[in-house]
Amino acid sequence: MGASQTKTHTRHKYQDLADKTGFSLEQIQNLHKRFQQLSKNEETISRENLDSIPALANNPIRKQIIEAFFDKRNQHKEEAEEGSLMEISFEQFLMVMSHFRPPTLKTTDEEREAMRKEKLHFLFNMHDTDNDGIITLEEYRKVVTELLSKSGAIGQEAARAIADAAMLEVASTNVPHMGPDEIYEGITFEHFEEILKGLEMETRMHIRFLDVDTITMRCGKSSS
């Protein structure tokens, strides 16, 4: 009797999460198994749990990726909250993972556009580290420098120069009539959306380091 009630409660809980995230019950079960692996069967996950994943060790934007899981802006709230969480529950983990859910054959054009916008917001938030709604030159420079210089193919100063040149190009494109004494404050979400306008985002965002196939949302075996 007790086992039956527990199973029913779990099914109802999963159905509630399915309604909130768009995942199927099978996908949620698979993701819950991966969550338990990462949390070592605890109720929450900390930054340390994600930081210990071997596949993330050499990722140049490891810090930004990890922080994205604890960023309150990525929790699909109607009114986006600012700040960071110290630990996240399975439901909060699932909310972040839902940004990587690919469209299906049944996805309407309107739903596909909404999914694309959510993914863009997620990426924008990763770079807008101080939550002010603008990716400043310093924030952009930091990401580009880490991506390029840590690959070993280019020095840090050269990477900074590339970042600066890229930001100047963005400024000239988005504010073409800016005066010589004006300072470009940074990339707004509208600018960011315009920059990535031609890029197909709906199926391109993956989280391979979690040992999760975000196309099917199946989890492989992992000792992480």
C-alpha positions as MATLAB code, in Angstrom:
seq = 'MGASQTKTHTRHKYQDLADKTGFSLEQIQNLHKRFQQLSKNEETISRENLDSIPALANNPIRKQIIEAFFDKRNQHKEEAEEGSLMEISFEQFLMVMSHFRPPTLKTTDEEREAMRKEKLHFLFNMHDTDNDGIITLEEYRKVVTELLSKSGAIGQEAARAIADAAMLEVASTNVPHMGPDEIYEGITFEHFEEILKGLEMETRMHIRFLDVDTITMRCGKSSS';
ca = [
       0.000    0.000    0.000;
       2.743    2.411    1.036;
       4.872    1.601   -2.015;
       1.860    2.163   -4.267;
       1.170    5.563   -2.704;
       4.827    6.553   -3.082;
       4.796    5.554   -6.768;
       1.587    7.531   -7.346;
       3.030   10.579   -5.584;
       6.216   10.359   -7.677;
       4.198   10.080  -10.889;
       2.128   13.145   -9.951;
       5.293   15.066   -9.061;
       6.917   14.139  -12.371;
       3.756   15.128  -14.250;
       3.850   18.528  -12.557;
       7.487   18.950  -13.639;
       6.584   17.807  -17.155;
       3.902   20.502  -17.340;
       6.388   23.140  -16.172;
       9.315   22.172  -18.403;
       7.919   20.414  -21.475;
       9.957   17.264  -20.807;
       8.334   13.846  -21.069;
       8.054   11.649  -17.970;
      10.780    9.377  -19.365;
      13.113   12.326  -19.921;
      12.522   13.550  -16.370;
      13.289   10.084  -14.982;
      16.557    9.985  -16.956;
      17.539   13.460  -15.801;
      16.688   12.583  -12.207;
      19.100    9.631  -12.366;
      21.852   11.958  -13.586;
      21.001   14.475  -10.865;
      21.338   11.753   -8.232;
      24.712   10.744   -9.656;
      25.961   14.326   -9.505;
      24.541   15.074   -6.053;
      25.566   11.674   -4.649;
      21.903   11.061   -3.785;
      21.539   14.335   -1.884;
      18.501   16.603   -2.295;
      20.524   19.462   -3.810;
      23.551   20.095   -6.010;
      26.298   22.591   -5.219;
      28.883   24.254   -7.435;
      31.436   21.782   -6.106;
      29.393   18.882   -7.503;
      29.545   20.372  -11.014;
      33.111   21.599  -10.669;
      34.281   18.026  -10.033;
      33.037   16.749  -13.420;
      36.148   15.649  -15.376;
      34.696   16.666  -18.751;
      34.454   20.268  -17.534;
      38.027   20.509  -16.263;
      39.536   21.978  -19.429;
      36.535   23.959  -20.610;
      37.648   27.611  -20.937;
      34.250   28.932  -19.830;
      33.723   26.387  -17.065;
      32.957   29.062  -14.500;
      30.244   30.690  -16.653;
      28.649   27.315  -17.388;
      28.502   26.340  -13.725;
      27.210   29.742  -12.642;
      24.399   29.481  -15.200;
      22.904   26.619  -13.183;
      22.733   28.801  -10.059;
      21.619   32.013  -11.768;
      18.080   32.888  -10.627;
      17.377   34.452  -14.022;
      17.417   30.972  -15.593;
      14.557   29.609  -13.490;
      11.715   30.511  -15.902;
      10.020   32.826  -13.417;
       7.405   35.239  -14.744;
       9.307   38.031  -13.033;
      12.984   37.236  -13.385;
      14.860   37.353  -10.093;
      18.435   38.498   -9.821;
      21.268   36.949   -7.878;
      22.577   33.440   -7.372;
      21.487   30.356   -5.486;
      23.916   28.536   -3.210;
      22.487   25.113   -4.104;
      19.777   23.899   -6.469;
      17.092   21.241   -6.114;
      16.150   18.768   -8.828;
      13.287   20.997   -9.952;
      15.641   23.987  -10.254;
      18.169   21.802  -12.105;
      15.390   20.727  -14.458;
      14.368   24.346  -15.104;
      17.900   25.131  -16.277;
      18.086   21.960  -18.361;
      14.824   22.878  -20.100;
      16.724   25.650  -21.921;
      18.465   22.830  -23.824;
      15.279   20.977  -24.763;
      15.149   20.704  -28.580;
      11.919   21.263  -30.517;
       9.890   18.278  -31.668;
       7.912   17.650  -34.854;
       4.830   18.878  -32.994;
       6.435   22.195  -31.996;
       4.593   25.107  -33.607;
       6.388   28.059  -35.192;
       5.271   30.233  -32.279;
       6.602   27.744  -29.717;
       9.858   27.385  -31.669;
      10.383   31.147  -31.629;
       9.699   31.264  -27.879;
      12.237   28.454  -27.321;
      14.819   30.309  -29.389;
      14.312   33.466  -27.328;
      14.710   31.507  -24.086;
      17.975   29.995  -25.323;
      19.269   33.421  -26.338;
      18.375   34.815  -22.907;
      20.249   31.927  -21.306;
      23.386   32.633  -23.374;
      23.085   36.369  -22.769;
      22.863   35.810  -19.008;
      26.049   33.732  -19.099;
      27.968   36.737  -20.405;
      26.103   39.442  -18.462;
      27.759   38.414  -15.208;
      26.758   41.482  -13.173;
      23.038   41.234  -14.070;
      22.769   44.802  -15.379;
      21.171   43.865  -18.721;
      24.267   44.786  -20.736;
      27.309   42.761  -21.802;
      30.060   45.304  -21.248;
      33.400   45.377  -23.038;
      35.072   43.983  -19.915;
      32.639   41.064  -19.694;
      32.908   40.340  -23.408;
      36.686   40.688  -23.357;
      36.941   38.230  -20.464;
      34.965   35.528  -22.260;
      36.776   35.944  -25.582;
      40.170   36.048  -23.872;
      39.447   32.846  -21.962;
      38.151   31.080  -25.063;
      41.091   32.058  -27.275;
      44.098   32.278  -24.975;
      43.359   29.027  -23.102;
      43.264   27.126  -26.360;
      46.993   27.737  -26.572;
      46.744   29.005  -30.138;
      46.938   32.698  -29.275;
      48.355   34.939  -26.555;
      46.282   36.803  -23.994;
      47.021   40.283  -25.392;
      46.118   39.189  -28.932;
      42.882   37.683  -27.600;
      42.030   40.967  -25.850;
      42.674   42.875  -29.071;
      40.323   40.548  -30.961;
      37.638   41.071  -28.305;
      38.048   44.851  -28.485;
      37.818   44.850  -32.279;
      34.729   42.639  -32.178;
      33.037   44.953  -29.680;
      33.836   47.984  -31.869;
      32.234   46.222  -34.814;
      29.135   45.483  -32.748;
      29.001   49.146  -31.715;
      29.306   50.411  -35.287;
      26.598   47.987  -36.435;
      24.094   48.699  -33.675;
      24.802   52.393  -33.124;
      25.986   53.545  -36.560;
      25.552   57.261  -35.852;
      27.412   57.295  -32.546;
      29.523   60.415  -32.136;
      33.331   60.329  -31.617;
      32.983   61.357  -27.965;
      30.262   58.828  -27.178;
      31.056   55.603  -25.340;
      29.391   52.347  -26.315;
      28.139   50.960  -23.010;
      27.785   47.416  -24.257;
      25.591   44.798  -25.897;
      21.922   44.873  -24.907;
      19.765   41.770  -25.339;
      18.235   43.353  -28.446;
      21.728   43.802  -29.929;
      22.653   40.237  -28.909;
      19.530   38.891  -30.593;
      20.359   40.795  -33.771;
      23.961   39.511  -33.797;
      22.748   35.893  -33.659;
      19.782   36.453  -35.958;
      20.992   34.090  -38.675;
      22.165   31.326  -36.345;
      19.885   28.333  -35.894;
      19.731   28.026  -32.103;
      16.847   25.658  -31.488;
      18.865   22.438  -31.792;
      22.446   23.687  -31.365;
      22.650   24.042  -27.587;
      23.948   20.877  -25.923;
      25.341   19.908  -22.517;
      27.718   17.067  -23.322;
      29.761   17.450  -20.121;
      26.823   16.221  -18.019;
      26.885   12.983  -19.992;
      23.397   13.863  -21.153;
      22.314   13.704  -24.785;
      20.182   16.822  -25.021;
      18.768   15.715  -28.355;
      17.068   12.689  -26.769;
      17.626   13.700  -23.105;
      19.021   10.256  -22.354;
      21.809    9.825  -19.826;
      24.841    7.650  -20.313;
      26.800    5.866  -17.652;
      29.115    8.115  -15.720;
      31.259    7.950  -12.632;
      31.238   11.747  -12.303;
];
